[in-house]
Amino acid sequence: MDYWSALELYKEMLLLHCEEAKNYVNSQCADLEPWQIIVATLLLTLGTVWAKGFLFQQESLTSRIKKQCFRLIRKIPFIGTSIQKQLNKALDDMSMSLCTLKEGMSYTQLLPAQGLSQKQVLDSIRQYQTLNEVQWTKGKVSGAVYWGDEKLTELLVKVYGEFAWSNPLHPDIFPGVRKMEAEVVRMTCSLFNGGPDSCGTVTSGGTESILMACKAYRDLAYEQGIKYPEIIAPVSVHAAFDKAAHYFGMKLIHVPLDKKTMKADVKAMKRAISKNTAMLVCSAPQFPHGIIDPIVEVGKLAEKYNIPFHVDACLGGFLIVFMEKAGFKLEPFDFRIKSVTSISADTHKYGYAPKGSSVVLYRDKKYRHYQYFVAPDWQGGIYASPSMAGSRPGGIIAACWATMMHMGENGYVDATRKVVQTARTIAAGIRKIEGVFVFGNPEVSVVAIGSNVFDIFRLSNALTSKGWNLNTLQFPSSIHICVTMLHTKPGVAERFITDVKEEVAIIMRNPQEKTTGMGAIYGMAQSIPDRSMVTEISCGFLDCLYSTEVSKVQNNHHTSKKNHMNGSSKTH
């Protein structure tokens, strides 16, 4: 029997089974009237559509079932009351940490009837500055302020003053600002090895740069017929990608990290690629552990599957572009990899520009066009904007341009050498301390510390008591120091290593002891299965930022005790 004869036989068998199925269905419907068949078909169709909508949502079915179960549990009188009491206590503690004023101070809640003189305003400003307790000028803070050089600050204040009233929304009125913004983008494109077609825009910060790239690829995906665009990124990627997915109706698929290197798992990323994939993401470096993802390997995936590839260099972008000239070798991470289609880099971090400036870059103008918003039929005229905002502060763009011009390549290379070398000195020093370890092999400016022996948040609290303000991290529990130019001052890195060594030695006397204060809250937050409670506490934190009420607790108990958000001043 040849191939075609066998195929014919299978065909006849299939037709026979179809005939049997047809006869069975007809026999079952023999006693039904036509209207019954129509109604049954309609109900079945509607049921199928509902089931599809219920099962296949952006949020997984498991996650939705969990949320509903936790909502029901919190409605049980005794349990719900107990949970709410604990939440209120956490919120009260947070309010005390954030909103404590010095004795005699109060909030201004009404506009003054008579305007204050310039002297009165400046006197009030100085009073507000007395609320600062964290010693960032002494290099005690992780990240946040990346330099703060007095001479550079003087220059930026003068430049901002010259352009304080300018707005790039009106390029015909402020052509100088338009020129500066274009030059900032072009200089940054050159730093990341962009070709003549590379382009970009200045944004208000790293989050907006990331949002704009995601928005561009979402719109591109829509044009390609992808109805439900997906972002594939490592779990270590910045939370701005979660925000972008939430804002733009995309789905963020997180892939795990290699537990040893803390780099993105390339094989897992490959498995996650589907017909809905709108973009791939890597970090250079990522925020939690300061590790650069395997960009070359992921780039091969992007090229093979023809998927846009974004490199998030918001944190260390203005370090990694100068590291080779500073004597530190890195694998390619920029437009030298032909599948990299966009890059985000913050000028207000290691670019040393004032806060409120970042750059998003594209390999080609065709990608940037998807970022733009145009309303051609508005009665106020044709409205077009390159990014989220309409009006933008020209003074910030001018100050960013001034910083880049003032620093020059030599200034950036020198600063990069100091920062990276200091970070590596700290990493080497921490590795010698028994009881703690460094995550992966940090190559840039962030050093993340963990422990398999004790609760690492105890170390965070202990270092807070010595004036340090570090970043507390979760999944896994860890803390990190983001090295800035302030940490390169003589003795700062050595003091940090010594303090860690001394406090770890104390903790190791009783490693099983539980942590307290904000460390305990962070530890608890990781273990809460109901993530809506963590969201509730976070919303309470944000509410505290806008509070202009002095709490009753504070009225009765003014204190000078330090209690920072990243730890408690209670030692252990």
C-alpha positions in Angstrom: 0.0 0.0 0.0 1.5 3.3 -1.1 1.4 6.7 0.7 -1.7 8.0 -1.2 -3.7 4.8 -0.7 -3.1 5.1 3.0 -4.1 8.7 3.0 -7.3 7.8 1.1 -8.1 5.2 3.7 -7.7 7.6 6.6 -9.9 10.1 4.7 -12.7 7.6 4.4 -12.4 6.7 8.1 -12.6 10.4 9.0 -15.7 11.0 6.9 -17.3 7.9 8.4 -16.8 9.3 11.9 -18.1 12.7 10.9 -21.2 11.0 9.5 -21.7 9.1 12.8 -21.3 12.3 14.8 -23.8 14.2 12.5 -26.4 11.4 12.9 -25.9 11.4 16.7 -26.4 15.2 16.9 -29.5 15.1 14.7 -31.0 12.3 16.8 -30.5 14.3 20.0 -32.1 17.4 18.4 -35.0 15.4 16.7 -37.5 16.3 19.5 -36.3 20.0 19.7 -38.1 22.9 18.0 -36.1 25.3 15.9 -36.3 28.1 18.5 -34.9 25.9 21.2 -31.9 25.1 19.0 -31.3 28.8 18.2 -31.5 29.8 21.9 -29.2 26.9 23.0 -26.7 28.0 20.3 -26.9 31.6 21.4 -26.4 30.7 25.1 -23.5 28.4 24.3 -21.8 31.2 22.2 -22.3 33.8 24.9 -21.0 31.4 27.5 -17.9 30.6 25.4 -17.2 34.4 24.9 -17.7 35.0 28.7 -15.4 32.1 29.6 -12.7 33.3 27.2 -12.9 36.8 28.7 -12.8 35.4 32.3 -10.0 33.0 31.7 -7.7 35.1 29.4 -7.2 38.4 31.1 -4.0 40.4 31.6 -4.0 39.4 35.2 -3.8 35.6 35.6 -6.7 33.6 36.9 -4.7 32.4 39.9 -3.9 36.0 40.9 -7.5 37.0 40.7 -8.7 34.1 42.7 -6.1 34.9 45.4 -7.2 38.5 45.6 -10.9 37.5 45.9 -10.0 35.0 48.7 -8.1 37.6 50.6 -10.9 40.1 50.2 -13.3 37.6 51.7 -11.0 36.8 54.6 -10.6 40.5 55.5 -14.4 40.7 55.7 -14.5 38.1 58.6 -15.1 40.5 61.6 -12.4 39.4 64.0 -9.7 38.8 61.4 -10.5 42.0 59.4 -10.4 44.1 62.5 -7.1 42.7 63.6 -5.5 43.2 60.2 -6.8 46.8 60.0 -5.4 47.5 63.4 -1.9 46.4 62.3 -2.2 48.3 59.1 -3.1 51.5 61.0 -0.1 51.0 63.3 2.2 50.7 60.4 0.7 53.8 58.8 1.1 55.8 62.0 4.7 54.7 62.3 5.3 55.8 58.7 3.6 59.1 59.4 5.9 59.7 62.3 9.0 58.8 60.2 8.0 61.2 57.3 6.0 64.0 58.8 7.7 64.9 62.1 8.3 68.6 62.4 10.6 70.4 64.8 9.1 72.0 67.9 7.3 75.2 67.1 6.9 74.4 63.4 3.6 74.1 61.6 2.2 73.7 58.1 1.1 76.6 55.9 -2.4 75.7 54.7 -3.6 79.1 53.4 -2.0 81.6 51.0 -0.6 84.5 53.0 -3.0 87.6 52.8 0.1 89.8 52.1 2.9 88.5 50.0 6.2 87.9 51.8 9.4 89.9 51.1 12.3 88.1 49.4 14.1 88.1 52.7 11.1 86.5 54.5 10.8 83.8 51.8 14.6 83.0 52.0 14.4 82.9 55.8 11.5 80.4 55.6 13.4 78.3 53.1 16.3 78.1 55.5 13.9 77.0 58.3 12.7 74.2 56.0 16.2 73.1 55.4 16.7 72.4 59.1 14.4 69.4 58.7 17.2 67.6 56.8 18.8 65.0 59.1 20.3 62.7 56.5 24.0 63.7 55.9 24.1 63.3 52.2 26.8 65.9 51.7 29.2 63.7 53.8 28.7 60.7 51.4 26.3 58.8 53.8 23.5 58.3 51.3 23.1 55.6 48.7 22.4 57.3 45.3 19.9 60.1 45.4 22.5 63.0 45.0 25.1 62.0 42.5 27.5 64.9 43.1 26.4 68.2 44.5 29.6 70.0 43.6 29.5 73.6 44.7 31.0 75.1 41.6 28.8 73.1 39.3 25.8 74.1 41.4 26.7 77.8 41.0 26.9 77.4 37.2 23.5 75.5 37.1 21.8 78.1 39.2 23.0 80.9 36.8 22.0 79.0 33.7 18.6 78.0 35.1 18.0 81.7 36.0 18.7 82.7 32.3 16.1 80.2 31.1 13.6 80.0 34.0 10.7 81.3 31.9 11.5 79.3 28.7 9.3 76.5 27.4 10.3 74.1 24.5 6.6 73.8 23.6 7.2 77.2 21.9 10.4 76.7 19.8 9.6 79.8 17.8 9.8 81.9 21.0 12.7 80.0 22.6 14.9 78.8 19.7 18.0 78.6 22.0 16.3 75.9 24.2 15.3 74.0 21.1 18.9 74.0 19.9 20.2 72.9 23.4 17.7 70.0 23.5 18.7 68.8 20.1 22.4 69.0 21.0 21.8 67.0 24.3 20.1 64.2 22.3 22.8 64.2 19.6 25.7 64.2 22.1 24.1 61.3 23.9 23.4 59.4 20.7 27.1 59.7 19.9 28.1 58.4 23.3 26.0 55.3 22.7 27.4 54.8 19.3 24.3 55.7 17.4 24.5 56.2 13.7 23.4 59.2 11.6 19.7 58.0 11.8 19.8 57.7 15.6 17.6 60.1 17.4 15.7 60.6 20.7 14.1 63.1 23.0 14.8 64.7 26.4 12.3 63.6 29.1 11.7 64.5 32.8 13.5 61.4 34.1 14.1 57.7 33.7 10.5 56.7 34.3 9.3 58.9 31.5 12.0 57.6 29.2 11.0 54.0 29.8 7.3 54.9 29.4 8.0 56.5 26.1 9.9 53.5 24.7 7.1 51.2 25.9 4.4 53.4 24.4 6.3 53.5 21.1 6.5 49.7 20.9 2.9 49.3 21.9 1.8 51.4 19.1 4.1 49.6 16.7 2.7 46.3 17.9 -0.9 47.5 17.3 0.1 48.5 13.7 1.5 45.0 13.3 -1.8 43.4 14.3 -0.8 42.5 17.9 -3.9 43.0 20.0 -2.4 42.3 23.4 1.3 43.5 23.4 3.7 42.0 25.9 6.9 43.2 27.4 9.5 40.5 28.3 11.9 41.6 30.9 13.9 40.2 33.8 12.4 40.4 37.3 15.2 42.9 38.2 14.1 45.4 35.6 13.0 48.8 36.9 9.4 49.2 38.2 8.8 51.8 35.5 8.1 48.9 33.2 5.3 47.8 35.5 4.0 51.3 35.4 4.2 51.4 31.6 2.3 48.1 31.3 -0.4 49.4 33.7 -0.7 52.7 31.9 -0.7 51.4 28.4 -2.6 48.2 28.7 0.4 45.9 28.0 1.3 42.7 29.8 4.7 42.5 31.5 6.1 39.0 31.5 9.0 38.7 34.1 11.7 36.2 33.5 13.9 34.9 36.4 17.6 35.7 37.1 20.4 33.3 37.2 20.8 32.8 41.0 24.5 33.0 40.9 25.2 35.8 38.5 21.9 37.7 39.0 21.8 38.2 35.3 18.7 37.6 33.2 18.0 34.0 32.2 18.3 34.1 28.4 16.8 30.6 28.0 13.7 31.7 30.0 13.5 34.8 27.9 13.5 32.8 24.8 10.7 30.5 26.1 8.6 33.6 27.0 8.6 34.9 23.4 5.3 34.6 21.7 3.3 36.1 18.8 2.2 38.9 21.3 5.8 40.0 22.2 6.2 43.7 21.6 9.6 44.3 23.1 12.5 42.7 24.9 14.3 44.5 27.8 17.7 44.3 29.5 19.3 46.6 32.0 22.8 48.1 32.0 23.0 47.9 34.9 19.9 46.9 36.9 19.0 48.8 40.0 18.8 46.1 42.7 22.2 44.4 42.4 24.1 46.6 39.9 24.5 43.8 37.4 24.6 44.2 33.6 22.3 41.8 31.8 23.6 39.6 29.0 22.7 42.1 26.3 24.7 40.5 23.5 22.9 37.2 24.0 19.4 38.7 24.3 20.3 40.8 21.2 20.6 37.6 19.2 17.1 36.6 20.3 15.8 40.1 19.3 17.4 39.7 15.9 16.2 36.1 15.3 12.6 36.9 16.1 12.6 40.5 14.8 11.5 42.1 18.1 12.3 45.6 19.3 15.0 45.5 22.0 15.3 48.2 24.7 18.3 48.6 26.9 17.6 50.5 30.2 20.7 52.4 31.1 18.9 55.0 33.2 21.0 54.3 36.3 24.5 53.8 34.9 24.3 55.1 31.3 26.6 58.0 31.9 29.1 55.7 33.5 29.2 52.7 31.1 29.8 54.9 28.1 33.0 56.2 29.7 34.2 53.0 31.4 36.5 51.8 28.6 38.3 55.1 28.4 38.5 55.0 32.2 40.3 51.7 32.0 37.4 49.3 32.7 36.4 46.8 30.0 32.7 45.9 29.3 30.9 43.8 26.7 28.9 45.8 24.1 25.7 47.2 25.5 24.6 50.0 23.0 23.8 50.6 19.3 26.9 48.6 18.4 24.6 45.6 18.8 22.5 46.0 15.7 19.3 44.5 17.3 19.3 47.2 20.0 16.5 49.6 18.9 16.3 52.0 21.9 18.2 53.0 25.1 17.2 55.1 28.1 19.8 57.0 30.1 19.5 59.6 32.9 21.4 62.8 32.6 20.3 63.7 36.1 22.2 60.7 37.7 25.8 60.2 36.5 25.4 62.9 33.9 25.4 65.2 36.9 22.6 67.4 35.5 19.9 68.7 37.9 16.9 66.5 38.7 14.3 66.3 36.0 16.2 65.3 32.9 16.8 62.0 31.1 17.1 60.9 27.4 15.4 58.2 25.5 17.2 57.2 22.3 16.2 55.3 19.2 18.2 53.6 16.5 16.0 55.1 13.8 13.4 57.9 13.5 10.7 55.4 12.5 10.6 54.2 16.2 10.5 57.7 17.6 7.5 58.5 15.5 5.5 56.0 17.5 6.4 57.9 20.7 4.9 61.1 19.5 1.3 62.3 20.1 -0.5 64.4 17.6 -4.0 65.8 17.8 -4.6 67.1 14.2 -8.2 68.2 14.7 -8.1 70.2 18.0 -9.8 73.6 17.8 -6.8 75.2 19.4 -4.7 74.2 16.4 -2.7 71.2 15.5 -1.2 69.9 18.8 1.9 67.8 18.7 4.2 66.8 21.6 7.2 64.5 21.7 6.7 63.1 25.1 4.2 62.9 28.0 4.3 66.6 29.0 3.1 69.5 26.9 4.9 72.4 28.5 8.3 71.5 29.8 10.9 73.5 31.9 13.4 75.0 29.5 15.6 75.9 32.4 16.2 72.2 33.2 17.2 71.5 29.6 19.5 74.4 29.5 21.1 73.3 32.8 21.5 69.8 31.4 23.2 71.1 28.3 25.5 73.3 30.5 26.5 70.4 32.7 27.5 68.2 29.7 29.4 71.0 28.1 31.1 71.9 31.4 32.0 68.3 32.3 33.3 67.4 28.8 34.6 63.9 28.0 37.6 64.4 30.3 35.5 65.3 33.3 33.1 62.4 32.8 36.0 59.9 32.3 37.7 61.1 35.5 34.4 60.9 37.5 33.7 57.5 36.1 37.1 56.2 37.1 36.6 57.4 40.7 33.1 56.1 41.1 33.7 52.6 39.6 37.0 52.2 41.5 35.3 53.1 44.7 32.5 50.7 44.1 35.0 47.9 43.4 36.9 48.8 46.6 33.7 48.5 48.6 32.7 45.2 47.0 36.2 43.7 47.7 36.0 44.9 51.3 32.5 43.5 51.9 33.5 40.1 50.4 36.2 39.8 53.2 33.6 40.1 56.0 32.3 36.8 57.4 28.5 36.6 57.5 27.7 38.7 54.5 28.1 38.3 50.7 27.9 40.5 47.6 25.3 39.6 44.9 26.9 38.6 41.6 29.8 40.5 40.1 28.8 44.2 40.1 30.7 46.0 37.3 29.5 49.6 37.7 28.4 51.5 40.8 26.0 49.5 42.8 27.0 46.9 45.5 24.2 44.7 46.9 24.8 42.9 50.2 23.0 39.8 51.5 23.4 37.3 54.3 22.6 33.6 54.7 23.2 33.8 58.4 21.1 36.7 59.8 18.3 39.0 58.8 20.1 41.6 56.5 17.7 44.3 57.6 19.3 44.2 61.0 22.5 45.5 59.3 20.4 48.1 57.6 19.1 49.4 60.9 22.6 49.3 62.5 24.1 51.3 59.7 21.2 53.8 59.9 22.2 54.3 63.5 25.6 55.4 62.3 24.2 57.9 59.8 24.1 55.8 56.7 21.0 55.7 54.5 21.0 52.7 52.2 18.4 51.1 49.9 16.5 48.2 51.3 15.6 45.5 48.7 13.3 42.5 48.6 13.0 39.1 46.9 15.6 38.3 48.1 16.2 40.4 51.2 19.2 42.6 50.7 20.5 46.1 51.0 22.7 48.1 48.5 24.8 51.1 48.3 24.8 53.1 45.1 28.2 54.8 44.9 28.3 58.4 43.8 31.0 61.1 43.6 30.3 61.9 47.3 31.5 58.4 48.2 34.8 59.0 46.4 35.9 61.6 49.0 38.9 60.4 51.1 37.9 58.0 53.8 34.2 57.5 53.0 34.5 54.1 51.4 36.9 52.9 54.1 34.5 54.2 56.8 31.6 52.3 55.2 33.5 49.0 55.1 34.7 49.5 58.7 31.1 50.2 59.9 29.8 47.2 58.1 32.5 45.0 59.5 31.9 46.3 63.1 28.1 45.9 62.9 28.2 42.5 61.4 30.5 41.3 64.2 28.0 42.5 66.7 25.1 40.9 64.9 27.0 37.6 64.6 27.0 37.3 68.4 23.3 36.5 68.1 22.5 36.0 64.4 19.0 34.6 65.0 17.7 37.7 66.8 14.7 39.4 65.0 14.9 42.8 63.4 12.9 45.9 64.4 11.7 49.2 63.0 11.5 49.7 59.2 13.6 46.6 58.7 10.9 44.5 60.3 8.3 46.2 58.1 10.3 45.3 54.9 10.7 41.8 56.1 7.0 41.5 56.9 6.0 43.0 53.5 7.8 40.3 51.6 6.1 37.5 53.6 2.5 38.9 53.2 0.7 36.7 50.6 -2.0 39.3 50.2 -0.1 41.9 48.1 -3.1 44.3 48.2 -2.1 44.9 51.9 1.3 46.0 50.8 -0.3 48.2 48.2 -2.5 49.7 50.9 0.5 50.6 53.1 2.2 52.1 50.0 -0.8 54.2 49.3 -0.7 55.3 52.9 2.9 56.3 52.5 2.1 58.4 49.4 -0.8 60.0 51.4 1.7 60.9 54.1 3.8 62.9 51.6 0.9 65.3 51.1 -0.2 65.5 54.7 -0.3 69.0 56.2 -1.7 67.8 59.6 0.4 67.4 62.7 -0.4 64.0 64.2 -1.6 63.8 67.8 1.4 61.6 68.7 3.7 64.3 67.5 1.9 67.0 69.5 2.5 65.1 72.6 6.0 63.9 71.9 8.5 65.9 70.0 11.7 64.0 69.5 15.1 64.5 67.8 15.6 60.7 67.5 16.5 59.7 63.9 14.0 57.4 62.2 14.7 57.2 58.5 12.5 55.4 56.0 15.4 53.0 55.2 15.9 51.9 58.8 15.4 52.7 62.5 18.0 54.4 64.6 17.6 51.6 67.1 20.8 49.7 66.7 19.9 46.1 66.4 
